[in-house]
């Protein structure tokens, strides 16, 4: 995202507290990136006066302490998912809160956020967690390296770490299938060590090219025994952002996220970025 013609950062707002937290996060992010913040309010039966009120309040909040922020606001008379998916075609990323105003209190994740992460053409950031996790307290972004098609997530992670001037922690989870484990000591030929070494190889291969393009980024690599879901949920506890590939698959009910991204969006302690393969 170089140069003066950067794509805008889009954030969806509906006046609910989770969307206002997303607005705060997105405003800070847009200012840091030097790009325009595009604030979108979408509703199928939009009341013009209400929409103008929501956007005016959002604009005032976004500008507080950010006089240099480029800001654009728009009301769309459409279902929120459809409106934000359309916006995603011309955005560097789309930011949402973890739950919308019309969704049932107590739900772990709103349907709009989940649909966007499952279908958007650009990275989707779901802002969740407490204030320290939303405000860059830990000076660390965490990347979960899964499959070969995670190149988009790796690229996004290096750029985030470079622009934030913070550490990039890259993790690869590994496990040894139970049937391979015998009652043998942990020696050089033990099956578990082969799985660990393979994890290191995958991690090194995924990062090597991008590390060379971003020499200023401090990268801490690690492979951790366990499920990817648990490893990354644990890592989120001391991260400002967790980044994963979308790993979308076609199911009975349309395109769906991979299980790791789905779990993080519901349970992570910090904001989560879900990145499609090609960005």
N, C-alpha and C positions, 0 to 999 in steps of 0.2 A: 504494500500500500504506500508507494513512494509518490512524491510530487504533489503539486497543488490541487490536482483533480481527484482527490481521494473520494471513494464512495462514502456515502453517509453511514453513520451508525444509527440504526432504527431501534426505537423503544416503544412498546405498546403500553398505553396507560388507560385506566378506567376509573381512577379516583380511589381505588381500594389501597390499603396500606402496602400489600406486597408489590403492587405496581409502582407505588411511590418510592419504595426502596430500590426497585429496579431503575427508576428514573434517576435517583441520586447516583447509583453506580454507573449508569450509562453516561451521565453528564460529565462525571470525573474522567471516564474512559475517553470520551470524545475530545475533551479538552487536552488530555495527555497525548492523544494521537494526532491532534491538529486537524480533526475532521468535523464536519457538521453533524449535529445531533438532530435527527428527524423524529419528532414525537407524534405518534399516531394514536388517535382515538377512533375505534371502530365499533359500530353497533348497527344491527340490521334495521332497527326502528329508532334511529337516532333522533332525539329531540334536539333541535338546533341550539336552543338556549342552554340546555344542559351540557351539550358537547362543547360549546364555546366556553362555558364555565370551567369544565374539566381541563381543557387545553390552556386557558388563561392561568389557572392555578398551577398547572404543570410547568408552564413556561417561566412563571415567576420563581418557582422553586428551583428549577434548573439553573437559572441565571444568578442565584444568590452566591456571591463570592466568586463568580466566574464571568467577569465582564468581557473576556475575549472569546467566549463560547459562541460558535456559529449555531444558530437555532432555527429550525423549520418545524412548523406545526401543521397538522392536517387532520380533518375529520373524514372518515370513510363510512358511507352508508352501506355496510356489508357485514357479514358474519366475521368476527375477529380473526379466526384462523385463515379464512380466505383472503382477508385484507392484508394480513401480515405475511402470508406466503407470497402474495403479489409484491409487497414491498421488499421481500428478501431477494428478489431477482435483481435488485439494483442497490444492494447494501453490502457493506463489509462484514456486518454481523447484525443479528436481531436479538434484542434483549427483552426478557419478560420477567415478571414476578413469578413466584412459585404457585400462586393461586389467584384467580380473578374474583371480582366483586360478586358475581352471580353464582359462584360455586360454593358448595357446601362446606361450612367451617369444619375443620378436622380432617379434610382430605389431605393426603400427603403431597399431592401435586395436582395442579389444575389441568383440565383437559386441553386448554389452549396451548399451554407450554409443552405438553407431551406431543400434541399433534405437530407443532412447529418443529420440535427436535426430530421428529420422525420423517418430516417431509421437506424441510426448507433447503434451498439451494446454497445457502451460505451458513457459516457457523451460527449456532443458537446458544446464547448464554442465559441460563435460568439462575436468577439471583436468589440465593437462599442463605441461611445461616444468620448468626448474630452479628452485631455491629463490628467487632474486631475482624471477623472473617470477611466482611464486606468492604473494609476500609484499608486493606493492604498492610495489616499489622505484621504479618509474618515474613514479608519480603521473599516470598517463594511461590512459584507456580509448579504444579505437579502434572506430569504427563504420564498417562497410562499407555504403554506400548503393547498392542495386542497383535493384530494380524498384519500381513504384508500391505494391505490397502489402507494403512494408517498414515500414509505420507502427508495427507492434508492436515491431520492433527499434529504431526511432528513439525511441519512448516509453521502452523499457527502458533504452536508452543514456543518455538525459538523467537518468533517475532514478538510475542507477548513478553517474554523474559527480557529481550533486548530493549523494548520500549519502556518497560517498567524498571530497567536496571536492577533486576533481582535474580535470584538463583532459579535455575531450572532443575527440578528433580525428576528424572526419568526412571520409571519403574516398570519392571516386567515380572509378572507373577509366574510361578511354576509349581507343578505338583508331580509326584511320581505315583502312577497308578498302583493301587494296593496289590494287584496280582503280580507286580514286578518286585515287590518287596519280599525278600526272604528273611529268614532268621540268620542274617549274616552281618558282620561288622561293617562300619562305614569306612571302607577302604577305597583305593583308587578306582577299582572296577565296579563299585557299587552302582546299581541302576539309578539311584537318586542323583548321584553326581553327574551322570550323563544328561539328565533332564535339566539340572542346574546349569551345566556348561552350555547346553543348547539355548537356554534362556539368555545367557550372556551374549551368545553369538547373534541371536535375533536382535537384542537391544543395540549391540554395537553396529550392526548393519543398518538398522533404522536411523541411527543418529549421525553416523560418520559424515555423510555429505553435508548435512545442515550445520553440524558443528564447525565445519570448515568455512561455511558462508557467514557464520556469526561468531567470529573468534572472541568477541567481547563478552559473550554469555558464559557465565560459570555454570557448568553442567555437573550434577552429581547423579551418577548412575548406580542403580542397585537392582538386584534380582531378589525376590522375596518368595519364600515357600508359602503357598496358600492359594485360595481362590482369588481371582482378579477383583471380584467384588469386595471381599474383605480387605485385601491389601490397599485398595484405593480409598475405601471408606476410612480406614485407619489413617491414611496419609492426608485426607482432607482435614483432619483435626488441626493440623498446623500448616495449612496452605491458604493462600488468598484466592486461588482458582485451581480447579482440577479440569484437565483437558483430556478428552477421549474421542476416538473415532466413532462415527455413528453406527457402523456395522448393521446397516438396515437390511431387512429381509422381507420378502413378500409372504404374508400369512393369509389366513382365512378372512381376516378383517382389513386387508390392505397392507400397506407398507408399515413395518414395525421396527422399533429399535432393537439392537442387541441387548442382551440381559445386563451387561455391565453398565452401559449408559442408562438403562431404565432404572436400575437400582440406585445409581448415584443421584439421578434427578429426584428420586423420592426420599433419599436418606442422607445425602452428603452434608457435612457441617459447613460447607462454603459454597460459593457460586460454582456452577458447572458449565463448561463449554463443550457442546457436542458438535463435532466437525465432520462434514461429509468428506467423502474420499477425494473429490475433485473440487478444489477451490483456487 
